[in-house]
Amino acid sequence: MLEKRRIYLPALSLVGPGVITDLVEEIKSDGFQSVLVVTDKVLIEVGIATQVIKKMLEADINYIIFDDVQPNPTCKNVNDGLAVFKENNCDFILTIGGGSPQDCGKAIGILATNGGNIRDYEGIHVSKKQSCPIAAVNTTAGTASEVTINYVITDEDRKVKMVMVDKNCLVSIAVNDPELMLAMPAALTAATGMDALTHAIEAYVTAGAYHWSDKLALYAIELIASSLPAAVKDGKNLEARSKMAWAQFVAGQAFSNCGLGFVHSAAHQLGGMYNTPHGVANAVLLPHVEKFNISACPEKFAQIAVAMGVDVQSMSLELAANSAIEAIKDLSKEVGIPVGLKDLGVQEKDLEEMAKNALADVCTGGNPKDVALEDAIQMYKNAM
């Protein structure tokens, strides 16, 4: 008998070229009076956010822009955004961007209805009340924050990324329009794409995986392996962009409902201590953590290899499982991800502290294999 599950998804998801027009119609018909637009200055400058804002203007929707979100959003970013929300009597949040504006917008939404300090909400399902309504417009194909019950905020005082798993942060409307992704630079395309691959692989092997999440995760792995190189090579390739938009959307649904693992725990420490872009941190760590995990579920790693296009028919289970690690490395190299942590400025003197913090990260509980401190330190060393 299939087990009982609780599945969290946005009330409405809009996916495909041109769905921004549908979003504006939804906001207009719902009668919201004042919209807080949460984004960053780069997306304003390059015109991606303004594509969405222009349509709001045309629809005569009142809005105020908060664009001070940093690449790894901080407690200060959240507090500043909340102040703008309150000062302008906003009743709706529209996030535009990758994971940073999405996570910051979710945090603002939680504080708008629950009060307190964002540090109060670190952990699993801490808040009591549903966030104010949020529409999340994703402009990268990676983080899937627009469909998940997760958000991450950097505590700049402790230099730690706080992970919040909270059903109350789930957005009302999730939007993935690949036309907004066409101008994304190759390096960002690669980093966010490898972030999506990490989501899919961790969701597939996590201790909380089950039949539904397995299907979603494998499908996402197949899409990413077949379309990410094309999207990196030619950012105007709408077909590749569309496939990546679907891949990260599907991977997000998987991990949001079954969990992640130690790759994310370890990557969060790089973001907190070195401000390393999350997708790059995941990509560098992914093969080393999953090499450690193979013994927990070799059959699943063999299936990951197949999903990534490896012919494993003549291989032993051990060889097939290990070929998944090589396929991950090959894809990472093909799209231009840095080889090791040294390339990101990481110093060996910080590895033990990061390892200790990673073990305390909420994602560690989902890893398919128990991680000891010496294991965590060794994985960081292997990734150097």
Number of C-alpha atoms within 10 A of each C-alpha: 3 6 6 6 10 6 12 15 20 17 11 15 19 16 17 16 17 14 16 23 14 11 23 19 13 15 19 15 9 8 10 17 14 17 24 25 27 28 26 22 14 14 17 17 10 12 14 20 24 14 14 19 20 11 16 21 12 9 14 10 17 14 20 15 18 22 19 18 24 16 16 23 24 26 20 17 23 24 17 15 25 22 15 16 25 12 9 13 13 21 18 21 27 25 33 30 24 24 28 26 31 31 29 27 34 34 27 29 28 26 23 20 14 17 13 11 13 21 14 12 20 19 16 14 15 14 22 12 15 18 25 22 20 26 28 33 27 28 26 27 33 30 30 32 28 35 31 26 26 25 23 23 25 25 18 15 8 10 16 21 27 24 21 25 24 22 22 20 29 30 31 19 22 27 25 28 25 29 19 22 25 21 16 20 14 17 14 18 27 28 29 28 32 32 26 31 31 30 31 32 27 28 31 31 31 27 19 18 21 18 10 14 25 22 14 21 32 26 17 28 27 19 22 30 21 18 19 27 20 18 28 24 16 16 17 17 17 16 14 24 30 22 21 30 29 23 30 32 28 25 35 29 27 31 29 23 21 23 25 30 29 30 27 27 27 29 25 29 27 28 21 23 18 14 17 21 19 25 26 27 27 28 30 27 24 28 24 19 26 27 16 16 21 21 14 17 15 19 15 20 27 26 18 27 23 21 21 21 15 16 13 17 9 8 12 11 16 14 13 24 25 19 22 28 21 15 19 23 18 11 20 24 13 14 21 14 20 16 17 18 21 13 10 18 12 17 12 13 8 13 21 17 13 23 23 17 17 27 19 12 22 21 21 22 20 21 25 24 20 13 18 12 15 11 14 23 21 18 23 24 17 14 16 19
